[in-house]
Amino acid sequence: MFGIGLKKRAKQDLRDTPIPEGHHLLEVNDLKMYFHTQDGIVKAVNGVSYTLDRGETLGVVGESGSGKSVTSLTIMGLIDMPPGKVEGGDVLYRGKSLINMTEEEMESVRGNDIAMIFQDPMTSLNPVYTIGRQLSEGMRLHKGMGKKEALERSVELLRMVGIPNAEQRVKEYPHEFSGGMRQRVMIAMALACDPDILIADEPTTALDVTIQAQIIELMQEMQQKNGNAIIMITHDLGVVADIADKIMVMYAGSPVEFGTRDEIFYNPIHPYTWGLNRSIPEPAIDEKHPLTPIKGNPPSLVDLPKGCSFAPRCPYATDKCHNEVPPIYTTETGHYAKCHYCNDKDFVAKNAPATSRTKTAPIAEKKGADA
Amino acid sequence: MIKYIIKRVLQFIPVFLGVTLILFVLQNVVPGDPIKLIAGEKKLDPQTEINLRATYHLIETDENGQAILDENGNTIETPLWKRYLQYIGGLFHGDLGRSYQQNGKPVAEILGEKYPYTIRLAIVAIIIESIIGIVAGMISAIKRYSAWDVGVTLTTSALVAMPAFWFGMLQQLFWGVFLKNVTGGSFYLPISGAGGPQAEFVDAVYYILPALTLAAVSTAYTARIMRSQLLEVLNQDYIRTARAKGLSRKAVIIRHAIKNALIPVITYIGMDFGGMLAGAILTETVFNWPGVGFETYRAITQRDWPIVLGSVTVIVIVVMVINLVVDISYAFLDPRIRLGSSKSE
């Protein structure tokens, strides 16, 4: 019973094929994932595009329900279809479409070329099997390792992610590990087959603050060692500020702004990104630097606003915003935003938050703070 | 682990004493003198009556079993508490008293003859229940909302709602009477008894209908528990983790979901097995099955109280032991409750 499903797969890992000319490691082109439910069509991912290369880290930032997780689960092919359906766009991994792959092809990509870490380490490990068995599984499946060999490698992996007494720990069960330790195990599991891309879906949300930093550092360290790309999904701008090369800000299923870390933090051009920036707590919040949340709630994904989906909450929204879907405005550097006015330098200069380098007039801050 | 088992066995004592005490008292407050029950319409001569009373420990006797007489030459009635102590004391020697009928045959001997039938029937029923229940529930969960799932849900609802004896009678009507008539007597199943030297069929054939009847309701429950458990487990985060590792849907179910889903199912089946060993009174009566259930039913209708008391005493012990075995088996399935491990203490 325990050997079923672990038959050795043909040894042709996609990550050994070179990236074709003109392609990136991972390219997401205008991806649309809709869910057909009884209440209507939920447009969970509505036109997401980005590229990613080896060694890079992409931060995906957004509120709950903005489509960050669904985007990555779509890349992994882990969305149940139905109710989910890819309504358009494509995901290319080394020039090969993941969307058009058969389930069997996808199984050899999952956990092997692209691995994923989930939000809650407390529930992400099977309680009735030992850590060693769960770690070995992927290696036995993708690398055709024997039981013993895989277990030895598991011990190595545990040691690598900083779990002391690994020889002993590998025989223990998940409930004998703390939350932080379990997330380390999850990272070890994801890295077991030496993946090209590591997708981390809010890996630190369920952990306490002191552990958060350790886990982020560990992921960075592993990235430097292995050269893999990371997609870091989070609702915490602070997390991506440390590690991301590129950041995509998502709102209501679509990216509203995409750019390098510096562009997003110091030169943001979309009002939603401004709002997020103003919501980062500072060590000293006083009357001069109030913490300004974005008012209201994200729209229903079944019934999106007619115009810009952020318009109902945007303090600068005009009639045009409410009635017309904004186009994507791209700068020379590839920094893009989806707003009617982000092209307007005066508008940006006047309203961007204080942390922004584009900030010139201090009076405008008050206005922004009123938002 | 050993410590836990000892603790549980010690807990048996108050439960056991409580149950037997209640039954013993009930047996003795029921109107009617046992000796009159035994004698029926006949008039007993005084010496026989005294001997009978001595046999059933109703009066004080000396070491040789002779009745002790008081100064008036009358027998001395043994008080209830003393008789209870004697009963409990007898249990340690395997003495459950004597039947009021069957020529005062020892209860232990009667139960010893009947129990093998009950145990064999229970084993056949539990095998049917486990295989059909688990497989049906699994397919139902995996192919949720399919025609199969709807079929299983409807069938299990019907079975759960049906009284076992009525279901048994329907089976008898169909397999034993209807089929016999339709096929002109060339094919039918036995509807009564358990085979024997002059049996019409091979002994095994006699098990079919009673075992199906006994297993029917529990199979339905097993299928339902299995279905809901598997559905719940398949929604767990660790299933997604396993999928993200690249395991196929099938491998995820076999390697990650089934063991977790089986834990409550095995508990249910274990408890149910305990119940079946306690004697399926309804099923055994409907099918004239010579097990303890039928014997208990017969004893109740004929006011053969020692047999009722004896079989209930055995049932209490069997159920308690089975519960303990089920609890211990948890530990092998679920490491979180591995008992008495250094960490949980």
Interface residues (C-beta under 8 A of the other chain):
Chain A: M1 F2 I4 G5 L6 M76 L78 E103 E104 E107 S108 V109 R110 G111 N112 A115 M116 F118 D120 T123 S124 L125 N126 P127 V128 Y129 T130 E137 G138 L141 H142 Y173 H175 E176 M186 M189
Chain B: Q236 D237 Y238 R240 T241 A242 R243 A244 K245 G246 L247 S248 K250 A251 V252 I254 R255 H256 K259 N260 I263 L333 D334 P335 R336 K343
